[in-house]
Amino acid sequence: MNTILATAILVSTALIPIPAKGQTARNTTINVSYTERYYTVTTQTDRMALDIDEHTSHFYSENMKREKEIIDSLNNAGNVSIESLNTATSSCTNGQSWHIYKGMPKNGELTFIDEFTPDEVYRYVEDMPQIKWNLLEGDTVIIGYRCQKAVAKLRGRQWTVWYSPDIPIQDGPWKLCGLPGLILKAEESEGLYTFECIGVERTDDIWILPKSTAYTDCTATEYYKFMRRRLEDPIGFLTQRSGTDFKKIAVKTYGANALQKTKAEFIEYYGKE
């Protein structure tokens, strides 16, 4: 896996044109679009993108990218109200706030970034996951690409995926990677998380987030514990962060049931469960 994206990405298939002789790897950057269906405490959907160049890939929400572009455009125009911002971004507010960079800051590493708020951006770096894939019999076709089947476990979740040897890139949605072909579809065994490719195309550049001065560096385990508190005990989480006793407010407004903790599902688990 340390060579996850060191492999040249000159894709020898009619669906992605082969670069002309003399073109650089930069000209072979591709964008892969996925639909995502996921469950934490409710079921939601998103449209995700995987930008891949010679050494790095970036997996992110296209909805969140569009929202950032709209906000930047309105801010540049000046005289922006909260109402106008909410109206302009109403169609793209349900995107995932996190980003995954494979091969960054160096080959064999992965950087995870979550823009919790504009002023609170969490970041951790970990080794690329060493996934022990079991290649299975069976094939299918996804958006015109011949795909083969594989299964593996990753941090408490079992995944069934379909990958295409016709696109010889060891990458895929989320943190999934390491197969002899791009993963075009991934399904978690309980049906809580699915990613399915809906398009592959050449692009001019890979989207890199602007550097933030507000990074809160942490470990993957620390981030996971933070998210558990946020999702499973939201009232206690807000009370702890703000110093305001939201417990009394919640009980007064919604009754005693407002303090009940929620069982959240996570795409991966760190530490003992």
N, C-alpha and C positions, 0 to 999 in steps of 0.2 A: 504493500500500500504506500510505501514511501515514494513510489513513482506514480502516484495517482493521476497527476496531470502532466507529468514530464513527457508522456507519450505524445507524439505529434497528433494534432487533431485534424489532419487532412482526411476527410471522411470520404471513403471510396464508395459512394452510393449516388444514384441518379437524383435522389431527393435533396441532397445538399451538394451543389456543384463543387468539383475539385478545383482548388486554386491554380491559376496559371503558373507556369514555371517562373521562378524569380519572386513570386509574392511572398511576403513575410508571414510568420505565424499570426501576427496581429490581424492580418486580413482574413484569418480563418476563425475568428471569434464567432461563436454561435449562441443563440438564445433559444432556450427550451421553455415552453409554457405548459403548466400543469393546472388542472383543477384540483382543489384540495377540499376534502370533507373531514372535519375533525370534531372531537367532543372533549370538552373539559368538564363543565357543569351543564352545558347545553350543546346541541349540535349546531355547527356553523359551517359556512363554506367560504372559500377564498380562491383567488386566482394567483398562482405562484409563478415565479420565473427563475430559471437557472442560467446565468450567463457564464460561459466557459471560454477562457483563452488558453494560451500555451501552458501557463504555470499555475493559474488560480481559477477558482470558480466562486460565484456569489449566488446564493439562494435567498430569495426575498419575496415579499408580497407585492404584486403589481398594483393592487389597490392602494397600499401605503405609498408606493412610489408616485402614483398619480395624485394622491392627496398632498404630498410634499410639493409637487410641481405646481399645483393649484395655489397652495398657500404662498409659495415663493413669488408666483406671478402677481397675486393680489397685493402682497406686501410691497413689491417693487412699484406697483401702481399708486400706492399710498391711499390714505383715507379709508382704511378697512375697518368694518364693524364686525363684531362677533356674529351678528345675524347673517351678514353677507358671507362670512367664512363658512358658517354652518350650512347655508343653502348651497354654496358652491361645491362643498365636499360631501354632501349628504349621500351620494351614490358610492362613495369609496371609503367609508369610515370603519368598516368591519375587517380591515386587513390585519394580518399578523404584524406585530411590532418588532419581531426579531429578524436578524440577518445571520447567515452562516457563510463564512469564507473558508473554503478548503484550500490548503497550500499557502496559508498566511498565518503568521508572519514569515514562515519559511516552509519549505517542502517537508511533508510529514506532520504538519501541525494544522489545527483548525481553530479559527477565531469565531466566537459567538458574541453577537452584540444585540442588546434589547433596548430600544428607545422607550423606556417606561414613561417618561415625560421628556419634553424638550431639554429640560435641565437635569435630568436624571437618566443617564445612559449606562447600562451595565455591560461589562465586557469580561469574558474569560477566554483563555487560550488552553487548549488541551491537545494531546496527541491524536492523530487521525485514528478512528476506531478500526481495530483489526477484526473484521467480521468474517466468521467461518461459514462461508456459503456452502450449501449442499445443492449441487446442480441436479435438476430433475428432468425426467422425460416430459415431453409436451412442448408444443409451440403454438404461437398465435401471431396475428398481424395487428399492429397498433399504428394508426395513421400511415399505413403503407409500409412500415418497417417490419421485417421478420423478427420475431422475438422468441426467446427461450426462457424457461422457468427456473427459479431458484428460491430456496428458503433459508432463513437464518434467524437467530435471536440477537437482539441488541438491547441491553439494559432493561430487561424485564418485558420486552415486547417481541413477539414472533412475527416476522414479515415474510410474505410471499410476494415475489417480484417477477417482473418480466423485463428482460434486458435484450438489447439488439446488438449482435456482433457486427452488424452492418455499420454501426457507429462506434468504432473502437475507442471509447472513452470510459475510463473507470470511475464514473461519477453517477449521480442520481439525485433525487429529491431528498430533502432533510439531510441527515448525516449518512445516508445509505451510499455505499460506494464499494469498489473493489472487485467488480465483475468484469469479464472481458467484453464489455459493451455497455452503452448508456442504458440506465434503468428508465424505462418509459412508463411503468406502472408499478405501484407498491400498495399492498393491502395488509393492514395489521389484523392479526388472527381473530380479534373480537369485533372487528368492523368499526372500531372507534376512529381509525385514521386511514385515509386512502389518498393516494396521489395518482393522477392519470394524465399522461401527456396529451396535449391537444394541438401541439405545433412545434416544429423545429425549423429554424431559419438562420441564415447568415445575418450578422449584425456588425456595425462599425466599431463598437467599443464595448468593454465590460463596465457595468455601472458600479462605481466605487463610492461609498458614502463619504461625504466630506469629513475631515478629521474633527472630532469633538474635543473640546477642552473640559468637558464635564463627565468624562468616563469615570465610573466607579468600578475599579478592577476587583475581581473576586474569583473564587474557584467555581467550577461547575456545581459542586455540592452546595456551596453557599447560595448560589443563584437558585438552585432547586428548592432549598429550604425557604428562601424568600417567597418564591411563587406558591409554595404550599400554604404559607401563612396568608398570603394575599387572597387565594382562591377558596380555601377551606374555612377561614375565619375572617371574613372581610370586615366585620364590625370591630373585632379585636385588633386587626391590622391597622385600620384607620385611627383607632384610639391610641395605639402605641406610637404611630407616626406623628400625629397632630398634637397629642397632649389633651385633646378634647374628649370628654366622656361620651362617645357616640352610642355606648350601650344604653344609657338612659334615654337618649333621643330616639333610638331605634325601637325600644320597648314602648315608649309613649306613642310613637307613630304607628308601628306595625304590630305591637303585641309581643308577648314573651317568645313566640316562635322565631322572631327576628334574630335571636341570639344562637339559634341552632347552627351547628357547624355543618358544612357541606362536604360531601365526598367528591373530590375532584379526580379526574383521570389525566395522566401525563403521558406524553409521547415517549418518555424515557424516565428511568428512576435511578437516583444516585443514593448510595448508602443503604442501610438496612431498612427493610419494609416490614 
